[in-house]
Amino acid sequence: MEEGHSATGYRRAPVNGQFKRGQSGNPRGRPKGSGTLSSVIEDVLSEPVRLKIQGRSVTVSGREALGIVLTRRAADGDIRTVRLLQRYGYFAKTDEPVIMWFDEADKNL
């Protein structure tokens, strides 16, 4: 074996293929301006949105518009939206009484 050269093989990278001292493994990396998915969603939810509420055009934040649309869908009986809101605990925090409907057949139980 020549002097100054190490053997290559399992867990022994060739010397000329190793990173230089102080050099990053990914020198370009992710660009500084690119945001994460959560920051992009946060930006979109913060933008103003125009909605029509009771015949009037209203400007609200994206977050408020999302809340309005979800509650409207749940009130209209969309079961998937109701389950979504239940999963995040929005129906557990109410002080309203629970209304239970019984059929005539159930009264005899």
Chimera marker file (.cmm) of the C-alpha trace (Angstrom):
<marker_set name="trace">
<marker id="1" x="0.000" y="0.000" z="0.000" r="1" g="1" b="0" radius="0.5"/>
<marker id="2" x="1.296" y="3.475" z="-0.883" r="1" g="1" b="0" radius="0.5"/>
<marker id="3" x="2.225" y="5.923" z="1.809" r="1" g="1" b="0" radius="0.5"/>
<marker id="4" x="-0.430" y="8.615" z="2.527" r="1" g="1" b="0" radius="0.5"/>
<marker id="5" x="-3.290" y="6.563" z="1.102" r="1" g="1" b="0" radius="0.5"/>
<marker id="6" x="-5.691" y="4.640" z="3.277" r="1" g="1" b="0" radius="0.5"/>
<marker id="7" x="-7.496" y="1.507" z="2.294" r="1" g="1" b="0" radius="0.5"/>
<marker id="8" x="-11.013" y="2.013" z="0.944" r="1" g="1" b="0" radius="0.5"/>
<marker id="9" x="-13.900" y="-0.282" z="1.628" r="1" g="1" b="0" radius="0.5"/>
<marker id="10" x="-16.731" y="-0.711" z="4.143" r="1" g="1" b="0" radius="0.5"/>
<marker id="11" x="-16.927" y="2.472" z="6.303" r="1" g="1" b="0" radius="0.5"/>
<marker id="12" x="-13.674" y="3.764" z="4.800" r="1" g="1" b="0" radius="0.5"/>
<marker id="13" x="-14.420" y="6.436" z="2.234" r="1" g="1" b="0" radius="0.5"/>
<marker id="14" x="-11.662" y="7.444" z="-0.156" r="1" g="1" b="0" radius="0.5"/>
<marker id="15" x="-9.795" y="10.519" z="1.063" r="1" g="1" b="0" radius="0.5"/>
<marker id="16" x="-10.490" y="12.512" z="-2.100" r="1" g="1" b="0" radius="0.5"/>
<marker id="17" x="-14.257" y="11.866" z="-1.718" r="1" g="1" b="0" radius="0.5"/>
<marker id="18" x="-14.513" y="13.174" z="1.843" r="1" g="1" b="0" radius="0.5"/>
<marker id="19" x="-15.718" y="16.667" z="2.751" r="1" g="1" b="0" radius="0.5"/>
<marker id="20" x="-13.014" y="19.253" z="3.352" r="1" g="1" b="0" radius="0.5"/>
<marker id="21" x="-12.670" y="20.640" z="6.886" r="1" g="1" b="0" radius="0.5"/>
<marker id="22" x="-15.286" y="23.323" z="7.559" r="1" g="1" b="0" radius="0.5"/>
<marker id="23" x="-17.299" y="22.470" z="4.441" r="1" g="1" b="0" radius="0.5"/>
<marker id="24" x="-20.978" y="21.644" z="4.807" r="1" g="1" b="0" radius="0.5"/>
<marker id="25" x="-22.361" y="18.370" z="3.502" r="1" g="1" b="0" radius="0.5"/>
<marker id="26" x="-24.948" y="20.331" z="1.494" r="1" g="1" b="0" radius="0.5"/>
<marker id="27" x="-23.378" y="23.692" z="0.667" r="1" g="1" b="0" radius="0.5"/>
<marker id="28" x="-26.353" y="25.028" z="-1.294" r="1" g="1" b="0" radius="0.5"/>
<marker id="29" x="-28.981" y="23.691" z="1.085" r="1" g="1" b="0" radius="0.5"/>
<marker id="30" x="-32.519" y="25.000" z="1.204" r="1" g="1" b="0" radius="0.5"/>
<marker id="31" x="-32.776" y="28.599" z="-0.035" r="1" g="1" b="0" radius="0.5"/>
<marker id="32" x="-33.295" y="31.135" z="2.746" r="1" g="1" b="0" radius="0.5"/>
<marker id="33" x="-36.488" y="32.588" z="1.265" r="1" g="1" b="0" radius="0.5"/>
<marker id="34" x="-38.335" y="29.306" z="0.924" r="1" g="1" b="0" radius="0.5"/>
<marker id="35" x="-40.806" y="28.772" z="3.730" r="1" g="1" b="0" radius="0.5"/>
<marker id="36" x="-42.023" y="25.683" z="5.455" r="1" g="1" b="0" radius="0.5"/>
<marker id="37" x="-45.497" y="24.329" z="4.780" r="1" g="1" b="0" radius="0.5"/>
<marker id="38" x="-46.797" y="25.633" z="8.112" r="1" g="1" b="0" radius="0.5"/>
<marker id="39" x="-45.497" y="29.165" z="7.403" r="1" g="1" b="0" radius="0.5"/>
<marker id="40" x="-47.121" y="29.146" z="3.948" r="1" g="1" b="0" radius="0.5"/>
<marker id="41" x="-50.459" y="28.028" z="5.467" r="1" g="1" b="0" radius="0.5"/>
<marker id="42" x="-50.145" y="30.697" z="8.165" r="1" g="1" b="0" radius="0.5"/>
<marker id="43" x="-49.573" y="33.354" z="5.491" r="1" g="1" b="0" radius="0.5"/>
<marker id="44" x="-52.629" y="32.231" z="3.508" r="1" g="1" b="0" radius="0.5"/>
<marker id="45" x="-54.856" y="32.138" z="6.607" r="1" g="1" b="0" radius="0.5"/>
<marker id="46" x="-53.779" y="35.680" z="7.496" r="1" g="1" b="0" radius="0.5"/>
<marker id="47" x="-54.720" y="37.174" z="4.115" r="1" g="1" b="0" radius="0.5"/>
<marker id="48" x="-58.038" y="39.031" z="3.838" r="1" g="1" b="0" radius="0.5"/>
<marker id="49" x="-60.934" y="37.238" z="2.127" r="1" g="1" b="0" radius="0.5"/>
<marker id="50" x="-64.233" y="38.649" z="0.864" r="1" g="1" b="0" radius="0.5"/>
<marker id="51" x="-67.358" y="36.712" z="1.871" r="1" g="1" b="0" radius="0.5"/>
<marker id="52" x="-71.030" y="37.321" z="1.350" r="1" g="1" b="0" radius="0.5"/>
<marker id="53" x="-72.841" y="37.142" z="4.699" r="1" g="1" b="0" radius="0.5"/>
<marker id="54" x="-76.604" y="37.795" z="4.747" r="1" g="1" b="0" radius="0.5"/>
<marker id="55" x="-76.416" y="39.533" z="1.375" r="1" g="1" b="0" radius="0.5"/>
<marker id="56" x="-73.572" y="41.880" z="2.373" r="1" g="1" b="0" radius="0.5"/>
<marker id="57" x="-69.992" y="41.618" z="1.196" r="1" g="1" b="0" radius="0.5"/>
<marker id="58" x="-67.648" y="41.441" z="4.196" r="1" g="1" b="0" radius="0.5"/>
<marker id="59" x="-63.851" y="41.270" z="4.394" r="1" g="1" b="0" radius="0.5"/>
<marker id="60" x="-62.494" y="38.884" z="7.035" r="1" g="1" b="0" radius="0.5"/>
<marker id="61" x="-59.229" y="37.034" z="7.579" r="1" g="1" b="0" radius="0.5"/>
<marker id="62" x="-58.757" y="33.638" z="5.973" r="1" g="1" b="0" radius="0.5"/>
<marker id="63" x="-58.888" y="32.043" z="9.428" r="1" g="1" b="0" radius="0.5"/>
<marker id="64" x="-62.285" y="33.634" z="10.153" r="1" g="1" b="0" radius="0.5"/>
<marker id="65" x="-63.578" y="32.656" z="6.700" r="1" g="1" b="0" radius="0.5"/>
<marker id="66" x="-62.545" y="29.044" z="7.328" r="1" g="1" b="0" radius="0.5"/>
<marker id="67" x="-64.391" y="29.069" z="10.662" r="1" g="1" b="0" radius="0.5"/>
<marker id="68" x="-67.511" y="30.544" z="9.083" r="1" g="1" b="0" radius="0.5"/>
<marker id="69" x="-67.549" y="28.002" z="6.248" r="1" g="1" b="0" radius="0.5"/>
<marker id="70" x="-66.978" y="25.050" z="8.589" r="1" g="1" b="0" radius="0.5"/>
<marker id="71" x="-69.716" y="26.075" z="11.007" r="1" g="1" b="0" radius="0.5"/>
<marker id="72" x="-72.163" y="26.709" z="8.140" r="1" g="1" b="0" radius="0.5"/>
<marker id="73" x="-71.500" y="23.264" z="6.703" r="1" g="1" b="0" radius="0.5"/>
<marker id="74" x="-71.910" y="21.627" z="10.109" r="1" g="1" b="0" radius="0.5"/>
<marker id="75" x="-75.175" y="23.510" z="10.697" r="1" g="1" b="0" radius="0.5"/>
<marker id="76" x="-76.439" y="22.375" z="7.291" r="1" g="1" b="0" radius="0.5"/>
<marker id="77" x="-75.900" y="18.757" z="8.345" r="1" g="1" b="0" radius="0.5"/>
<marker id="78" x="-72.595" y="17.845" z="6.687" r="1" g="1" b="0" radius="0.5"/>
<marker id="79" x="-71.636" y="14.905" z="8.919" r="1" g="1" b="0" radius="0.5"/>
<marker id="80" x="-67.966" y="14.923" z="7.854" r="1" g="1" b="0" radius="0.5"/>
<marker id="81" x="-67.621" y="18.548" z="8.966" r="1" g="1" b="0" radius="0.5"/>
<marker id="82" x="-69.409" y="17.796" z="12.246" r="1" g="1" b="0" radius="0.5"/>
<marker id="83" x="-66.999" y="14.920" z="12.919" r="1" g="1" b="0" radius="0.5"/>
<marker id="84" x="-64.031" y="17.156" z="12.087" r="1" g="1" b="0" radius="0.5"/>
<marker id="85" x="-65.207" y="19.783" z="14.565" r="1" g="1" b="0" radius="0.5"/>
<marker id="86" x="-65.895" y="17.085" z="17.172" r="1" g="1" b="0" radius="0.5"/>
<marker id="87" x="-62.376" y="15.695" z="16.740" r="1" g="1" b="0" radius="0.5"/>
<marker id="88" x="-60.957" y="19.097" z="17.658" r="1" g="1" b="0" radius="0.5"/>
<marker id="89" x="-63.301" y="19.446" z="20.638" r="1" g="1" b="0" radius="0.5"/>
<marker id="90" x="-65.564" y="22.272" z="19.503" r="1" g="1" b="0" radius="0.5"/>
<marker id="91" x="-68.768" y="20.631" z="20.689" r="1" g="1" b="0" radius="0.5"/>
<marker id="92" x="-67.412" y="19.606" z="24.096" r="1" g="1" b="0" radius="0.5"/>
<marker id="93" x="-67.130" y="23.225" z="25.294" r="1" g="1" b="0" radius="0.5"/>
<marker id="94" x="-70.791" y="24.212" z="25.070" r="1" g="1" b="0" radius="0.5"/>
<marker id="95" x="-73.124" y="25.103" z="27.929" r="1" g="1" b="0" radius="0.5"/>
<marker id="96" x="-76.232" y="24.477" z="25.864" r="1" g="1" b="0" radius="0.5"/>
<marker id="97" x="-78.517" y="21.636" z="26.913" r="1" g="1" b="0" radius="0.5"/>
<marker id="98" x="-78.421" y="18.455" z="24.899" r="1" g="1" b="0" radius="0.5"/>
<marker id="99" x="-81.621" y="17.907" z="22.931" r="1" g="1" b="0" radius="0.5"/>
<marker id="100" x="-82.559" y="14.261" z="22.585" r="1" g="1" b="0" radius="0.5"/>
<marker id="101" x="-85.270" y="13.079" z="20.226" r="1" g="1" b="0" radius="0.5"/>
<marker id="102" x="-87.223" y="9.951" z="21.060" r="1" g="1" b="0" radius="0.5"/>
<marker id="103" x="-89.571" y="7.968" z="18.926" r="1" g="1" b="0" radius="0.5"/>
<marker id="104" x="-92.824" y="6.763" z="20.411" r="1" g="1" b="0" radius="0.5"/>
<marker id="105" x="-91.433" y="3.201" z="20.331" r="1" g="1" b="0" radius="0.5"/>
<marker id="106" x="-88.435" y="4.213" z="22.468" r="1" g="1" b="0" radius="0.5"/>
<marker id="107" x="-90.614" y="5.583" z="25.297" r="1" g="1" b="0" radius="0.5"/>
<marker id="108" x="-91.625" y="2.044" z="26.359" r="1" g="1" b="0" radius="0.5"/>
<marker id="109" x="-88.043" y="1.016" z="27.169" r="1" g="1" b="0" radius="0.5"/>
<link id1="1" id2="2" r="1" g="1" b="0" radius="0.2"/>
<link id1="2" id2="3" r="1" g="1" b="0" radius="0.2"/>
<link id1="3" id2="4" r="1" g="1" b="0" radius="0.2"/>
<link id1="4" id2="5" r="1" g="1" b="0" radius="0.2"/>
<link id1="5" id2="6" r="1" g="1" b="0" radius="0.2"/>
<link id1="6" id2="7" r="1" g="1" b="0" radius="0.2"/>
<link id1="7" id2="8" r="1" g="1" b="0" radius="0.2"/>
<link id1="8" id2="9" r="1" g="1" b="0" radius="0.2"/>
<link id1="9" id2="10" r="1" g="1" b="0" radius="0.2"/>
<link id1="10" id2="11" r="1" g="1" b="0" radius="0.2"/>
<link id1="11" id2="12" r="1" g="1" b="0" radius="0.2"/>
<link id1="12" id2="13" r="1" g="1" b="0" radius="0.2"/>
<link id1="13" id2="14" r="1" g="1" b="0" radius="0.2"/>
<link id1="14" id2="15" r="1" g="1" b="0" radius="0.2"/>
<link id1="15" id2="16" r="1" g="1" b="0" radius="0.2"/>
<link id1="16" id2="17" r="1" g="1" b="0" radius="0.2"/>
<link id1="17" id2="18" r="1" g="1" b="0" radius="0.2"/>
<link id1="18" id2="19" r="1" g="1" b="0" radius="0.2"/>
<link id1="19" id2="20" r="1" g="1" b="0" radius="0.2"/>
<link id1="20" id2="21" r="1" g="1" b="0" radius="0.2"/>
<link id1="21" id2="22" r="1" g="1" b="0" radius="0.2"/>
<link id1="22" id2="23" r="1" g="1" b="0" radius="0.2"/>
<link id1="23" id2="24" r="1" g="1" b="0" radius="0.2"/>
<link id1="24" id2="25" r="1" g="1" b="0" radius="0.2"/>
<link id1="25" id2="26" r="1" g="1" b="0" radius="0.2"/>
<link id1="26" id2="27" r="1" g="1" b="0" radius="0.2"/>
<link id1="27" id2="28" r="1" g="1" b="0" radius="0.2"/>
<link id1="28" id2="29" r="1" g="1" b="0" radius="0.2"/>
<link id1="29" id2="30" r="1" g="1" b="0" radius="0.2"/>
<link id1="30" id2="31" r="1" g="1" b="0" radius="0.2"/>
<link id1="31" id2="32" r="1" g="1" b="0" radius="0.2"/>
<link id1="32" id2="33" r="1" g="1" b="0" radius="0.2"/>
<link id1="33" id2="34" r="1" g="1" b="0" radius="0.2"/>
<link id1="34" id2="35" r="1" g="1" b="0" radius="0.2"/>
<link id1="35" id2="36" r="1" g="1" b="0" radius="0.2"/>
<link id1="36" id2="37" r="1" g="1" b="0" radius="0.2"/>
<link id1="37" id2="38" r="1" g="1" b="0" radius="0.2"/>
<link id1="38" id2="39" r="1" g="1" b="0" radius="0.2"/>
<link id1="39" id2="40" r="1" g="1" b="0" radius="0.2"/>
<link id1="40" id2="41" r="1" g="1" b="0" radius="0.2"/>
<link id1="41" id2="42" r="1" g="1" b="0" radius="0.2"/>
<link id1="42" id2="43" r="1" g="1" b="0" radius="0.2"/>
<link id1="43" id2="44" r="1" g="1" b="0" radius="0.2"/>
<link id1="44" id2="45" r="1" g="1" b="0" radius="0.2"/>
<link id1="45" id2="46" r="1" g="1" b="0" radius="0.2"/>
<link id1="46" id2="47" r="1" g="1" b="0" radius="0.2"/>
<link id1="47" id2="48" r="1" g="1" b="0" radius="0.2"/>
<link id1="48" id2="49" r="1" g="1" b="0" radius="0.2"/>
<link id1="49" id2="50" r="1" g="1" b="0" radius="0.2"/>
<link id1="50" id2="51" r="1" g="1" b="0" radius="0.2"/>
<link id1="51" id2="52" r="1" g="1" b="0" radius="0.2"/>
<link id1="52" id2="53" r="1" g="1" b="0" radius="0.2"/>
<link id1="53" id2="54" r="1" g="1" b="0" radius="0.2"/>
<link id1="54" id2="55" r="1" g="1" b="0" radius="0.2"/>
<link id1="55" id2="56" r="1" g="1" b="0" radius="0.2"/>
<link id1="56" id2="57" r="1" g="1" b="0" radius="0.2"/>
<link id1="57" id2="58" r="1" g="1" b="0" radius="0.2"/>
<link id1="58" id2="59" r="1" g="1" b="0" radius="0.2"/>
<link id1="59" id2="60" r="1" g="1" b="0" radius="0.2"/>
<link id1="60" id2="61" r="1" g="1" b="0" radius="0.2"/>
<link id1="61" id2="62" r="1" g="1" b="0" radius="0.2"/>
<link id1="62" id2="63" r="1" g="1" b="0" radius="0.2"/>
<link id1="63" id2="64" r="1" g="1" b="0" radius="0.2"/>
<link id1="64" id2="65" r="1" g="1" b="0" radius="0.2"/>
<link id1="65" id2="66" r="1" g="1" b="0" radius="0.2"/>
<link id1="66" id2="67" r="1" g="1" b="0" radius="0.2"/>
<link id1="67" id2="68" r="1" g="1" b="0" radius="0.2"/>
<link id1="68" id2="69" r="1" g="1" b="0" radius="0.2"/>
<link id1="69" id2="70" r="1" g="1" b="0" radius="0.2"/>
<link id1="70" id2="71" r="1" g="1" b="0" radius="0.2"/>
<link id1="71" id2="72" r="1" g="1" b="0" radius="0.2"/>
<link id1="72" id2="73" r="1" g="1" b="0" radius="0.2"/>
<link id1="73" id2="74" r="1" g="1" b="0" radius="0.2"/>
<link id1="74" id2="75" r="1" g="1" b="0" radius="0.2"/>
<link id1="75" id2="76" r="1" g="1" b="0" radius="0.2"/>
<link id1="76" id2="77" r="1" g="1" b="0" radius="0.2"/>
<link id1="77" id2="78" r="1" g="1" b="0" radius="0.2"/>
<link id1="78" id2="79" r="1" g="1" b="0" radius="0.2"/>
<link id1="79" id2="80" r="1" g="1" b="0" radius="0.2"/>
<link id1="80" id2="81" r="1" g="1" b="0" radius="0.2"/>
<link id1="81" id2="82" r="1" g="1" b="0" radius="0.2"/>
<link id1="82" id2="83" r="1" g="1" b="0" radius="0.2"/>
<link id1="83" id2="84" r="1" g="1" b="0" radius="0.2"/>
<link id1="84" id2="85" r="1" g="1" b="0" radius="0.2"/>
<link id1="85" id2="86" r="1" g="1" b="0" radius="0.2"/>
<link id1="86" id2="87" r="1" g="1" b="0" radius="0.2"/>
<link id1="87" id2="88" r="1" g="1" b="0" radius="0.2"/>
<link id1="88" id2="89" r="1" g="1" b="0" radius="0.2"/>
<link id1="89" id2="90" r="1" g="1" b="0" radius="0.2"/>
<link id1="90" id2="91" r="1" g="1" b="0" radius="0.2"/>
<link id1="91" id2="92" r="1" g="1" b="0" radius="0.2"/>
<link id1="92" id2="93" r="1" g="1" b="0" radius="0.2"/>
<link id1="93" id2="94" r="1" g="1" b="0" radius="0.2"/>
<link id1="94" id2="95" r="1" g="1" b="0" radius="0.2"/>
<link id1="95" id2="96" r="1" g="1" b="0" radius="0.2"/>
<link id1="96" id2="97" r="1" g="1" b="0" radius="0.2"/>
<link id1="97" id2="98" r="1" g="1" b="0" radius="0.2"/>
<link id1="98" id2="99" r="1" g="1" b="0" radius="0.2"/>
<link id1="99" id2="100" r="1" g="1" b="0" radius="0.2"/>
<link id1="100" id2="101" r="1" g="1" b="0" radius="0.2"/>
<link id1="101" id2="102" r="1" g="1" b="0" radius="0.2"/>
<link id1="102" id2="103" r="1" g="1" b="0" radius="0.2"/>
<link id1="103" id2="104" r="1" g="1" b="0" radius="0.2"/>
<link id1="104" id2="105" r="1" g="1" b="0" radius="0.2"/>
<link id1="105" id2="106" r="1" g="1" b="0" radius="0.2"/>
<link id1="106" id2="107" r="1" g="1" b="0" radius="0.2"/>
<link id1="107" id2="108" r="1" g="1" b="0" radius="0.2"/>
<link id1="108" id2="109" r="1" g="1" b="0" radius="0.2"/>
</marker_set>
